[in-house]
C-alpha cells in the first residue's frame, strides 16, 4: 500500500470549505437551476423546526448565496419536483435524481422498523397501517390532524398517536411522500402523486447503491474516515463503508492520507480520491467575508470533525436548562474565511432582528474591519428575514 499522503490542517479546512460551497463569494444571481446545483453539490439540506431567525434549510442555502429566496426552494420541491424530502440523519431535502438510491433505504427502514414494532403488530397496528394508507390514497394530500383520533396518545415515535406513527412509517418506507408543507406541517400523499414515474421505475443494484453512497459522500467531504463516509448519508453501515474503502485502496481509486489536526500533534488517518494532490494545488483563496451559519449547517454537522479541523467546539443548547447554558438557546456560529471566529445569539421578533449575545473564540481580535464585516452580515440577515431594524444588546461589548 502506498505511503499516506500528508495534508496540512489549512489544506484540509480549505478543501472542506470548497466542497461545502463556502469558498466563493455568494453574490451571483441565483436561478432555480443554480439552487438545484447547490443542493446537489451539498448532497442534501437538513430541515429543522426551530425558527428563531429563519429555518435551518433557508439559512444553509442563504449562506451559500445571498440572493436565495425561500420561494425558489418551494417551487423546486412542490411544483418542479426536482427535489424530495426524506431522511438522512434527520429530515432533509434531497435531489430527486437520488430517489432511485433511496429505494434501498426504504427496504432497510422497513426491515428495521417492523422489527421494532412487533408489539404494535400484535395489538392491531397492522390494521392502522392499512387504514391510514387507504385514507391518503382516497383523499389525496393529507395532514396529520386530518387523520389523528382524539384522546390518549399512542406509544409510537416520541409518544405519537398511532395514526401519526402510521403516516411516518409509510413515509419512511416509501409508500407515502411529502407533497409539501403547510407552515411546517408535513402534507403526505401517495408516492405516485409526488415522485415522477421515471425515478420510481429506475432500478439500482445493491452494488451500485453502495458504491454511489460511498463515492458521493467522499466527494462532498473531500477527505474522510470510513466512519465519516458511512455517517454522511446515514444510508449504509460502517462495515459497508470500511469494505468499500478497502476495495478502493487496493484498486488505487482512493489513497490513504494523514491529516494534520487543528491542535494535536498526531495526524489523523483518512482517505481521499487519488487526484487529491492536484486538487490541493488548485484550491480557491479564502475570503475575509463573514458568514453566519445555521446550527445545522453541513460544515459543522459532524461536531467531532468540526473540532478536529477547525478547533471549534460547538453544541446546540436547546435542551440544556437555561441556567446551565454556556451561551444561549440557539446560538449561531460565525465563520470568517477558513476559521470560526465566534458565535452569536439572535432572534427575529416583530420586524426587529435582535442580537442578544456575542462570544469570540480565543485569540480572536475584534478590530474595526472585523466589526464592519460582521455588521454587514447582520444586515444581510436582517434583510433576508424581512426585519426592518437591527437591534444590538448593550451586553454585546464588541458591537455596542
ABEGO torsion letter per residue (X at the ends): XBBBBBBBAAAAAAAAAAAAGAABBBABBBBAAAAAAAAAAAGBBBBBABBAABBAAAAAAAAABAABBAAAAAAAAAAAGABBBBBBABBBBBBAAAAAAAAAAAAAAAAAAAAAAAAAAAAGAAAAAAAAAAAAAAAEBBBAAAABBBEBBBABBGGBBAAAAAAAAAAAAGABBBAEBBEABBBBBBAAAABBAAAAABBBBAAAAAAAAAAAAAAAAGBBBAAAAAAAAGABBAAAAAAAAAAAAAAGABBBBBBBBAABABBBBBBBBAAAAAAAAABBBBBABBBBBBAABAAAABAAAAAAAAGBBBBBAAABBAAABAABABBBBBBBEABBAEBBBBBBBGGBBBBABBBBBBGBBBBAAAAAAAAAAAAAAAAAAGBABBBBBAABAAAX
